[in-house]
Amino acid sequence: MPPTVVAALKRAAIPQSAVGTYVQEIDNSRILIAANTLGAFNPASTMKLVTSVAALDLLGTTYTWKTRAFANGLQTGDVLDGDLVFKGGGDPKLVLENFWLLLRQVRARGVRDIRGNVVLDRSVFDEAIHDPAGFDGDPGKPYNAGPDGLLLSYKALGLHFLPDAATGVATVTSDPALAGVTLVPPQLSNEECGNWQAKLRLIVTATQIAFDGRMPAACGEKDWFIHPYGMTQTQYFGAVFRQMWRDLGGTFTGNVVDGVAPPQARQIAERESVSLPEVLRDMNKFSNNVMARQLLLTLATEVGKQPGNTERGAHVVKTWLATRGIENPELIIENGAGLSRIERIAPSTLGRMLVMAYRASTMPEFVSSLPLVGFDGTMRRRLQDRGVAGNAHIKTGTLAEVRAIAGYVQAASGKQYAVVSLINHANASRGQEAQDLLLQWIYENG
């Protein structure tokens, strides 16, 4: 490896044996740097690149997801005497605006009063038990939301706090608003702001969001994005639906339940997602884990022609790589997002895949989904004053004892390089300098 990188690793007390590096020129396949390239490393979020390239190749750049609404019952005037059924397609980006537009279509079909139940058909994916505390013991983190055939707004919740010194509490509102869920305002304290989220001690149930601690008044107005872990996907979807339906002038007194769209139900609305490249842009630039999980299950559904699950998705990706001439005996895929302690890939496997992706017709869509060094995404604050800024598209990955980068550098010479650097070590958090110096060295010397 370059002397500047070796020196930085030494300063960080990271042995070179804990670093896997692979740098290859795109045009003539010349390998510029190779170190520990066959080792099985935890790639953290750079695993999203494998899921992304497989999806572009197997699904195509125009692929979209569809969410449909069906009426199962007789409609008389504006009354549906039966169930309203939502059938999910696994859309990774069914955000509130798009769900609202779907409900507007239902209202435009004349439905106002639903006299039956709202049925959620999420059978596009296998039903699986997801433990939001299983990864790091912090189920309230948004990245710990699980995949779902009817994933609504990433199953995330934005809480807005406004301290009121006169009452001694912080008023709290949520986005989206949740019908039937009580928000209990936390008491104020005179502590310094500091780690204010931990001081609040969040409690989430199906009917209440409360706090077992106090909010420091010194914090002022604050926003906090959480995963409402105490609600099931069905309960969360139901609370959002009830509020939106009420806001649209609709009435509904039934239950929100899981089920399957019956054959006799008639379709009354459909919402098509944004295309796959736009999903990849959000997923990779901002390292959205639940979107990557959705994408892996989509591959299992579309390619495997069975309801998606992680095992089938992993099999699809490993088989696809092998058919493209990239053997991958070391590859372990747990969820396709990199939010895993057990996922593994060799730097050479990831690097060769990046070269293949750059030579493919889908290259523009893939490269544009990666953070631009010094400008956006997870690389926006790095290397801003160096020559490589604006000349590299790099995905980052960060876990305890893992620091990873992978993507492309356009050198000052005009040559393009695929680059992978994976650090697995107790001191990996100190490895950013070495990886940044690697990118700058490739820019200057490649």
Stockholm file with secondary structure:
# STOCKHOLM 1.0

chainA/1-446         MPPTVVAALKRAAIPQSAVGTYVQEIDNSRILIAANTLGAFNPASTMKLVTSVAALDLLGTTYTWKTRAFANGLQTGDVLDGDLVFKGGGDPKLVLENFWLLLRQVRARGVRDIRGNVVLDRSVFDEAIHDPAGFDGDPGKPYNAGPDGLLLSYKALGLHFLPDAATGVATVTSDPALAGVTLVPPQLSNEECGNWQAKLRLIVTATQIAFDGRMPAACGEKDWFIHPYGMTQTQYFGAVFRQMWRDLGGTFTGNVVDGVAPPQARQIAERESVSLPEVLRDMNKFSNNVMARQLLLTLATEVGKQPGNTERGAHVVKTWLATRGIENPELIIENGAGLSRIERIAPSTLGRMLVMAYRASTMPEFVSSLPLVGFDGTMRRRLQDRGVAGNAHIKTGTLAEVRAIAGYVQAASGKQYAVVSLINHANASRGQEAQDLLLQWIYENG
#=GR chainA/1-446 SS CCHHHHHHHHHTTCCGGGEEEEEEETTTCCEEEEESTTSCBCCGGGHHHHHHHHHHHHHCTTCCCEEEEEEEEEEETTEEEEEEEEECCCCTTCCHHHHHHHHHHHHHTTCCEECSCEEEECTTBCCCCCCTTTTTSCTTSGGGCCCCTTCCGGGCEEEEEEEETTTTEEEEEEESCCTTCEECCCBEECSCCSSHHHHHCEEECSSEEEESSCEEGGGCSEEEEECCTTSCHHHHHHHHHHHHHHHTTCEECSCEEECCCCTTCEEEEEEECCCHHHHHHHHHHTTCHHHHHHHHHHHHHHHHSSCBCHHHHHHHHHHHHHHTTCCCTTCBCSSSSSCCSSCBBCHHHHHHHHHHHHHSTTHHHHHTTSCBTTTSGGGTTSSTTSTTTTSEEEEEEEETTEEEEEEEEECTTSCEEEEEEEEESTTGGGCHHHHHHHHHHHHHHC
#=GC SS_cons         CCHHHHHHHHHTTCCGGGEEEEEEETTTCCEEEEESTTSCBCCGGGHHHHHHHHHHHHHCTTCCCEEEEEEEEEEETTEEEEEEEEECCCCTTCCHHHHHHHHHHHHHTTCCEECSCEEEECTTBCCCCCCTTTTTSCTTSGGGCCCCTTCCGGGCEEEEEEEETTTTEEEEEEESCCTTCEECCCBEECSCCSSHHHHHCEEECSSEEEESSCEEGGGCSEEEEECCTTSCHHHHHHHHHHHHHHHTTCEECSCEEECCCCTTCEEEEEEECCCHHHHHHHHHHTTCHHHHHHHHHHHHHHHHSSCBCHHHHHHHHHHHHHHTTCCCTTCBCSSSSSCCSSCBBCHHHHHHHHHHHHHSTTHHHHHTTSCBTTTSGGGTTSSTTSTTTTSEEEEEEEETTEEEEEEEEECTTSCEEEEEEEEESTTGGGCHHHHHHHHHHHHHHC
//
